[in-house]
Amino acid sequence: MATTTTSRILNRLIKCRNFRQFSKDVKYQKDPSKNLRLVAFGTCGICVGGISLWLRNKVDFGPALSSTVLALEPRQKQDDVYPVSDKEQRFQSFASRELDGQIYMTMQDFLESVTEENPRPRIGRFPLKKKDVDHMLDNTPKKRKATKDLFRSIWDKGVISYTEYLFLLCILTKPKAGYEIAFKMFDRDGNERIDRREFLLMEEIFRKKAEQDDEDEETVSLLTKYKGTPDSEIKVQETTLLRYFFGAKGKDTLDFNTFYTFMDNLQSEVLELEFYEFSKGMPRISEPEFAHVLLRYTHIDDDEREIFVKRVKERMPEEKGIDFQDFKDFLQFLNNLDDFEIVLKMYTFAERPITQEEFGRAVQVATGHKLHPHVVDTVFKIFDRDGDGKLSQQEFIGVMKNRVYRGFRGDSTSAKEYLRKPIGWAGFKACVKKELKHAR
């Protein structure tokens, strides 16, 4: 009995993300002898960690060992230090480059920050020199060569500032219409093009909006303030995005169609990473795996999430699978949730539950696109608690808004805890403890 329980726990531990990260590190070692040593150390670590935590569950060591280690230690509040936001904490946690005292992300860092729970293990940040950055910028791809894997092709040979990080987060969560309006606000001559200066001002406004989440009055005041700022006062470190959009001399202009293509490609690139994490290179993911993706970053805790997934398995015993295009269509529809919510309020009364037909019609009105019927059916199987074939508007929209903003908006305590999960050895110990608890 004890052997069976131990075997089950170890099998579940191997699925822990921290252990999988360790396995990735082993995989990329070129020297076989190093692989052997790493595996040996890892095996010893599992045994020692498992035994120590088993003993700890059997023997009371007192409160000294019972404290929880957070993935992101909160900064101690001092007299002149403002509290760090969740987004800034996440940026600091994943950013791996530093130049002249300023922290920067690579494209790899950004992709990992929106798809992974924890950053890669590393010792400090890699210090950059000006010549290193110049070399990176000189090798920036041309924007006319638009590609759906731009960030993966640049990978760790580019730099992203904190302002750009917030701007890119907005790109992942906003529909096309929002940026089309922003372009028109700055397009002074009506040719649907903006220059480098106007782009920086637009970035700044979206940054302020992302940090404050205030009403439109704040956006309008920022627009008024920055439109009158002289060019000489706008001094920023050139980054990969600025070089990509405006060229080496910063004289190129950016039209909306090019920017929208960049937006759509970035959204697709991030969604591809999430999709292939579950599909393992196959063309489809299962309906339970689709449920796992939808419930990421939400206020749904682990135990309740398993209830949702189990519900899908019971109601859809024969898996048809969901391909990437249908997966992408639904996740991009979520960026239009505000419009979808308005349509539902106009279409229904007293926020009553809706049918699949009503849901599909509302999506088409809000976005102009149809969702695959099987995807809509799967969503209903996930969220329809009592099995009456209808969906609670309030519950669905509330959960999906957490998903869209990846735990950064609202009172999603569980989602924010997800962003602060323990990492490294502390994370592995937490995973061991959790599995021991469930094995009882």
Number of C-alpha atoms within 10 A of each C-alpha: 6 7 8 8 13 14 12 13 19 17 12 13 22 14 11 16 17 25 19 13 16 16 16 11 14 19 12 9 12 9 9 11 10 12 17 12 12 18 15 12 12 16 12 12 14 19 13 12 17 22 13 13 17 15 12 15 13 9 9 10 11 8 7 6 9 10 7 11 15 15 22 18 11 13 11 10 10 8 6 6 9 10 12 13 12 18 18 14 18 19 21 15 18 24 26 23 21 17 17 9 9 11 20 27 26 22 23 20 24 24 19 17 21 18 15 16 18 25 18 19 13 9 7 10 15 14 14 15 11 10 9 13 19 14 12 17 22 13 15 21 18 12 18 9 8 13 16 19 15 18 21 15 14 18 16 17 19 24 28 23 21 18 16 21 21 21 20 19 19 19 21 21 19 18 22 14 10 10 18 15 11 15 22 16 13 19 16 12 9 11 10 16 21 22 17 18 18 21 20 18 19 22 19 19 22 24 21 17 19 18 14 10 14 11 9 10 9 15 16 11 11 18 17 11 11 16 13 8 12 9 9 6 7 11 9 8 10 16 19 24 17 19 21 19 24 19 20 14 7 15 12 15 16 19 15 17 12 14 17 16 14 19 21 16 18 21 20 21 19 20 20 18 16 15 24 15 14 16 20 10 10 11 13 21 22 17 25 21 18 23 22 15 17 19 21 22 27 25 24 18 16 12 8 11 17 15 12 20 19 15 19 23 17 10 12 15 9 10 11 12 17 21 16 18 14 17 20 16 16 20 20 21 20 22 22 19 21 14 17 21 18 12 17 22 15 11 13 12 9 6 14 14 17 17 15 16 12 15 19 16 18 22 23 16 14 18 17 10 14 16 17 15 13 14 19 16 14 20 20 23 25 26 21 20 14 9 13 10 15 20 23 16 17 12 11 15 16 15 19 21 21 23 25 24 19 22 24 20 17 14 11 21 17 16 24 19 17 21 24 20 17 23 22 18 13 16 21 21 20 19 22 22 19 13 19 19 12 8 11 6
